[in-house]
Amino acid sequence: MTVVGAANRSESLLVPLIAAWWLLATLYGLWLGRKHETSPPIAKLLADARAATVLPEQRPGLILLNRLWPLLISTIAAGALAFLAPQVAGIACGFAIIWALAWRHQEKAVTAIEERDGVEFFVERTSPFQPIKLVRAQGFRRDIAPVV
């Protein structure tokens, strides 16, 4: 939308500047997410997961909307502003790139615990304005042969 908005306004310098910002955002996000260790917020979230003997009710669509509503609102707002001020959408996209790349290894911590302990983590239903809470339920232990 940034490219289309910039083309409609005949701003030829904006597209290369935004492309440079995206490249810098990609490099910075890759640098932030270079470590394979769990970030402190994810480690705390996993450690604070309450144990449950039954699975919580799972409504994936509602959970996604409940947890990702800020991303949805910022995407819609940036898209709407792209035709009035294309640089807004371009800058917002760069920050989304940084965020996604910085957190790219965090799911491996959850997978490692699930495979090691034979448990499953589920997102507990909470208010959209409260932090995420996890429920730790018994799953099936995975016997995985070590890679030689």
FENLIN-V211777 format. One record per backbone hydrogen bond with DSSP energy under -1.0 kcal/mol. NH is the residue of the N-H (numbers start at 1). CO is the residue of the C=O. If there is no record, write none. Layout:
nh;co
NH;CO
NH;CO
This chain:
nh;co
5;1
6;2
7;3
8;4
9;5
11;6
17;13
18;14
19;15
20;16
21;17
22;18
23;19
24;20
25;21
26;22
27;23
28;24
29;25
30;26
31;27
32;28
33;29
34;31
43;39
44;40
45;41
46;42
47;43
48;44
50;134
52;136
63;59
64;60
65;61
66;62
67;63
68;64
72;68
73;69
74;70
75;71
76;72
77;73
78;74
79;75
80;76
81;77
85;81
88;85
90;86
91;87
92;88
93;89
94;90
95;91
96;92
97;93
98;94
99;95
100;96
101;97
102;98
103;99
106;103
108;105
109;106
111;107
112;108
113;109
114;110
115;111
116;112
117;113
118;114
120;137
122;135
124;133
130;127
135;122
136;50
137;120
139;118
